[in-house]
Amino acid sequence: MALEQDKEMKKSRVLVIGGTGHIGKHIVVASVHLGHPTAVLIRDAAPSDPTKAQLLKSFSDSGVALLEGDLFDHESLVKAIKCADVVISAVGPRQTAEQTRIIAAIKEAGNVKRFLPSEFGSDVDRIHTVDPAASLYAGKANLRRMIEAEGIPHTFVSCNGFAETYLPSIGDVTAIGTGPPTTKITVLGDGNAKAVFMVEEDIAAYTMRAVDDERTLNKILYMRPPANVVSHNELISLWEKKTGRALQRVHVPEEEILRWIKEAKFPLNILLSLALSIFVRGDQTNFDIDPAVGVEATQLYPDVNYTTVDEYLSRLL
């Protein structure tokens, strides 16, 4: 009993910034599940959006502390950070550059044992694409350099592709949000580059396992579950096997993709420029993980039962 209590006492206090967002809400749940005293920075304790209000209520009911504050209010940010050992940022792409404010607050607070900035995608130092994704990822890379230069203890999370973004359309970036295709599907490039797809709950589970792990300190935490490393062609074939229906594959050459990116509006332009990196240039898997700078989540935590791509596709039937 004493050993269990001692183990509980060692659980870091966690502050999540962007805790109501796409990945943030899963991180909050995973943090609570693992027994971390958990807080979420919120701008408004009574939001007019009923979905967000319900989410905050569920957080509060599960014991999460709701701390009122704002990225743009330095004093409130410092105050919230002083209540935490680990700070996890899950802010969206429009606020990525504003994370310099979190760095400044962490430096002033002086108590943070680990900072996880909002990456949650491909390795930002290994992206080969065009704008707007190129600038977004360059900003994230610059943030890494700033964190390193300031000597802030950190873990960079490279979880690769969100399952909820890419898998419902069977990887067709031009049809995100419309559900599985029935007759034809757009394939960027030859469809043979390997990508990685992670279910959001699993991303959160691995992330939270890493926050108190010395093996992930000042390292990149890569997520490459073997069963979830597939090419677009393999993904389509998996779906065809499940449905018993063949899809017409419409291949789009890189020159055409580049034209589409220039003509598309937000957010399709970001999705397409990310897809160029992921599905055409293979940036999520075209390198070996250097143990000097990175570790792989499924190898560190083999007891986590992750959802496979095959299992996720079965949910769509």
Secondary structure as UniProt FT lines:
FT   HELIX           2..9
FT   STRAND          14..17
FT   TURN            18..20
FT   TURN            22..23
FT   HELIX           24..33
FT   TURN            34..35
FT   STRAND          38..42
FT   HELIX           50..61
FT   TURN            62..63
FT   STRAND          65..68
FT   TURN            71..72
FT   HELIX           74..81
FT   TURN            82..83
FT   STRAND          86..89
FT   HELIX           93..99
FT   HELIX           100..109
FT   STRAND          114..116
FT   HELIX           124..126
FT   TURN            131..132
FT   HELIX           133..149
FT   TURN            150..151
FT   STRAND          154..158
FT   STRAND          161..162
FT   HELIX           163..166
FT   TURN            167..171
FT   HELIX           173..175
FT   TURN            176..177
FT   STRAND          184..188
FT   TURN            189..190
FT   STRAND          194..198
FT   HELIX           200..210
FT   TURN            211..212
FT   HELIX           214..216
FT   TURN            217..218
FT   STRAND          219..222
FT   HELIX           226..228
FT   STRAND          229..231
FT   HELIX           232..243
FT   STRAND          248..252
FT   HELIX           254..263
FT   TURN            266..267
FT   HELIX           268..275
FT   HELIX           276..280
FT   TURN            283..285
FT   TURN            291..293
FT   STRAND          294..296
FT   HELIX           297..300
FT   TURN            302..303
FT   HELIX           309..315
//
